[in-house]
């Protein structure tokens, strides 16, 4: 597959073997289709690098990730953008999970929708003290990433969060054990790099074997279960209900727009 690039995703390889991947797509780091595929490509490339021992995934701006760019989806006729977003998210989440080296995710501010897929599939999560985690998918006419939220909070908490679109704080996830540490926002990058440095200091062959072995003993196949969730999103779109909900959220009216353009 041809590597995909996008200005919102940049990679820096540090001399100690840490690959730092940064997402910056103002105002809220909601990624367009090309951005999701670019992130997947960046993760794949980092993991394929023989000198890379660990990846740090972080973001610049108000929050870590607000999911897909709904406005892009609503301004695209047909299902092209919807299919692209679903495939792009699948590719990015899979790239995090299957990265041959550990992925340390640094979460600042909000981590919503697709952000949950990224963080939930990573190996270590470091969060700022203002970080919140949530899946507002039902408010967007979609489903998905409950697979990944289940890796971060207990089962019944996950279900309540999906049904109500409620969020959980970094402190709550730290108490569950799913967040490694919680630090002031200005210390987040330093804290994530500190954990990554500890991992990078280990024998790289052993660490890569450890990553493969831990994935091999997971209780469920995260790629397949997420794909199952996506099927219900497709159904909601075929009924038309998802499109109407997204229009309300994005402040668009496809029918009126098509009439004007015609």
C-alpha positions, 0 to 999 in steps of 0.5 A: 500500500502506498504510504499516505501523508497529511500535514496534520500528522508528523513524525520525529525519530529521536536518537534513542529510538523513540518515534514521536508522532504528533497530530495537529489538526485545529480546532479540535483534532477531528481528522478528515479521511486522509488524516486517518490514513496518514496516521495509519501510515505513520504508525506502520512506518515507525514500527517498520523502522529497525532503529525504532524501539517505542512510539509516542503518539500525542497531539497539539492543541485543545484536545487529543482527538475529537474523532472523525471530521463530521463536516467533511462527511456531511459536505460529501455526497453519497457514502464516500466520506463515510466509508473512507472515515470508517476504513481510515479509523479501522486502519489507524486503530489497527496500526496502533494495536499491531505496531511491532513496538509498544505505543505510548499515548499521551492524552491531553484534554478531550479524547472522544470517538476515534480518540478512544480507538487510538488510546484504547488500542495503545500499550500505555496511556499517560494523561493530563489532569484535564483529560476526559474520555468518552464516546458520544457516538449515539449523539452522532448517529453512529456506533463504534470504539466500544471495543476499545473503551472496554479496554479502559473501563469496566463493562457496565461503566462502558455500557453506561458511557455509550448509552448516555455519552457521558465522559470519564476523567483521567483520574477515574481511569487511573484508578481503574489502572488503565491510565499509567499516570496523570500529570499537569498538561505542561508536563504531559510530553515529558511524562510520556517520553519518560515512560518511552525512554524506560521501554527504549532502554530494554533489549529491542528484540525482547520488547518486540517479542513481548508486544507480539506475545501480549497481543496473542493472549488478548481475550478478544480480537479487537480488529474483528470486534470493531469491524462488527461495531462498524456494521451497525453504523452502516445500517444506521446510515442506510436507514437515513437516521444517522445522516439526519443526526449528523446534519443537526450536529454539523449545521448542514442540510443536504436536501437544501444544499443539493437543491441550491447546487442543482 
